[in-house]
Amino acid sequence: MKEVVTPQELGIVTKPIFEAYLNAIPNVEMIRDDQLWIWLFAIDKFPKLPENFQFSKMPKDLVELLDRPPILRFIKERIVPQVRQRTMEIRTMYEVLRPLDQLCEYVLKLEEADKPSRAIRRYMQDELSSNLKEKEEK
């Protein structure tokens, strides 16, 4: 954080946000500690920063922040692993849901006269054998 803002600038930004946060909470004593973060979303009126306020250490081009070793290290150690993890999770979900979506598309085209149970069995047999052949070829 010190790479981007001074302690004074941080105070200018955080104090009014904290006050707005406290005003959004109906009764602090009645809320469990693990629920306090939820009340950030209850802030309906964020305070305005002083006119022409800018962080003195913030470059005009935010990409230049990557030239600062602590920030680059933070991105590499914290952000990149999170993005990779989420990408892997989404890829896995896609691999699971794609065949189901294809089956749904097939079901939507079926009519009663198509004998749906037979048609679906045939579809699944064809798809499963097709998918197995694809995996064997890889």
N, C-alpha and C positions, 0 to 999 in steps of 0.2 A: 504494500500500500504506500509505503514511504517513497517508492519510485515514482508515484503519480501525484500524490497530494502532500501538502504540508500539514502539520497538526492543526494549524489555525484554519486552513481550508476545510479540513475534515470536520472541525467543530461547526463551521458555518453551515455545512450541509446536514450533518447528523442531528444537531440540536432541534431544528424545527421538525424534522421527520420523526424524531423520538417523541416530541410533544404531540404531534398529530396522532401517532400510534397510541399514546396514553389516552388521548381524548376519544379514540375509537373504542376502547375497551370499556364496557359498561360497569364492571366491578372486578377489579384485579384480584381481590381476595377470593372470589368465587371460581376462578379459573385455575385449572391445574397447570403446572409448569410446562408440561409437554404439549399443551394447547395454545400457549402464548403466541407462537409463530403464526398461527392461523389468523390472528387479529391484524396482521400486517395487511391482509386483503380487505379488511373492513375500513381502512383509511379512505374516506371519500373525498377529502379535500387536502391535497398535498400543498404544503406551503411553498410560496414562491421564493426563489433565491434572489439575492440582491441583483439589481440591474447590472448587466454587463459582467456578471460573475464568471470567472474562468479559473480553472486549475492552472497554477503557474508552471507546473512541471509537465503538463499534458501537451504533447506535440500536436500541431494542427493535423498532421497525417497520423492517424492512430496506429498504422502499421509500423511506424517508427518505434513504437513501444517495444517491439520485438528486438530492437538493437540493445536493449537493456538486459544484461545477463540474468538478473533475478526474475524478470518477467518471462524471458524465453525459457528459463528453467521451470518456472511455474506452469507454463503452457505445456511443455514436454512431459512434466511429471504428473500433472493433475488433469489437464484438459484432454490431451491426446488419448490417454488410457480410457477416459470416460467415453469419448466419442467412439473409439474402437470397440469398447464393450457394448455400447448401444447399437452400433452398426451390426455386430455379430448377433445380438438378440433379434434385431429386425430381420436380418437375413434368415435366421432360423425360423422366425414366425412366417416369413414369406414362403419358405420351403414347405411349411406345414399347411398354410392356408391356400396356396396356389392350386393344388389338386382339388381341394374342397370347393374352391371358387369355380373351377372348371366343371366339376360335377354339378354344382348349382346351375350353371349355365345350361348344361345338358338337360337337367330336370325341368327347367323353365320351358324348354322347347317340346317336352313330351305332351302328348294328348292321351286321352283315355284309350283310344283305339290302338295306340302304340304298345299296349301291354307294358306299362311302366316297369313292373318288377323284372320282366325278362330283358327289357331294353337296358335297364340299369346294370343287371348282371353282365350282359354283353359288354356294355361300356366299361365297367370296372375290369373285366377280364382283359379287354383290349388295352386299356390304359395301363394296367399293372404290367402286362407283358411288354408293352412299349417302353415303359419307364425302366423296367429291368434290363431291357436290351440297351437302352441309352447308358445306364450306369455301367454295364459290362464293357461298353465301347470306350468309356472314359478310363 
